[in-house]
Amino acid sequence: MEWEPDVSRWQQVYARIEERIADGTYPPGSQLPGVLAIVEEFGIAQMTARRVLTELRQAGLAQMQVGIGTFVTELPKP
């Protein structure tokens, strides 16, 4: 992934995962990649990957199930 110099890496990874949710790559109910998978795919630090997942949850796009993982939430119908 080519990084934009004026945008933080967590925001760029967040945007990429958000796009995948929107285009159906990660449909509602599907499990998102974990911290280590995000670290490996994007070459970022674990702390940065955790922030991405936290921000997705805070935006209402995902919810965490303790001990299982983070899952895409059902998106409201337009």
C-alpha positions in Angstrom: 0.0 0.0 0.0 1.3 3.4 -0.9 1.0 5.8 2.0 -0.3 9.4 1.7 2.1 11.6 3.5 -0.5 14.0 5.0 -2.9 11.4 6.4 -2.1 9.2 9.4 -1.7 5.5 8.7 -4.5 4.4 10.9 -6.9 6.7 8.9 -5.7 5.2 5.6 -6.1 1.6 6.8 -9.5 2.6 8.4 -10.6 4.0 5.0 -9.5 0.8 3.2 -11.4 -1.5 5.6 -14.4 0.9 5.5 -14.4 0.6 1.7 -14.3 -3.2 2.0 -17.3 -3.1 4.3 -19.2 -0.8 1.9 -18.4 -2.9 -1.2 -19.4 -6.1 0.4 -16.0 -7.7 0.7 -16.8 -7.8 4.4 -20.6 -8.3 4.5 -22.7 -7.7 7.7 -22.0 -10.4 10.2 -18.6 -11.3 8.8 -15.5 -11.3 10.9 -13.0 -8.6 10.3 -9.3 -9.4 10.2 -7.7 -9.4 13.6 -4.9 -7.1 14.8 -2.1 -9.4 13.7 -3.7 -9.9 10.2 -4.0 -6.2 9.8 -0.4 -5.7 10.9 0.8 -8.3 8.4 -1.3 -7.0 5.5 -0.6 -3.3 5.9 2.8 -3.3 7.6 1.7 -1.2 10.5 2.3 -1.5 14.3 -0.1 -3.5 16.5 -1.1 -0.3 18.3 -2.1 1.2 15.0 -4.1 -1.8 14.0 -5.9 -1.8 17.4 -6.8 1.8 16.8 -8.3 1.0 13.4 -10.6 -1.7 15.0 -11.5 0.7 17.8 -12.4 3.5 15.4 -14.5 1.0 13.3 -16.4 0.0 16.5 -16.9 3.7 17.6 -18.3 4.5 14.1 -20.8 1.7 14.5 -19.4 -0.3 11.6 -18.2 -3.2 13.8 -18.7 -4.7 17.2 -16.3 -6.8 19.3 -17.3 -10.2 20.7 -14.9 -10.8 23.6 -12.7 -13.8 22.9 -14.0 -14.3 19.4 -13.2 -11.2 17.3 -14.6 -8.1 15.7 -17.6 -8.4 13.3 -19.3 -6.1 10.8 -22.5 -4.8 12.1 -25.8 -4.8 10.2 -25.9 -1.6 8.3 -29.2 0.3 8.3 -31.1 0.1 5.0 -31.2 3.5 3.1 
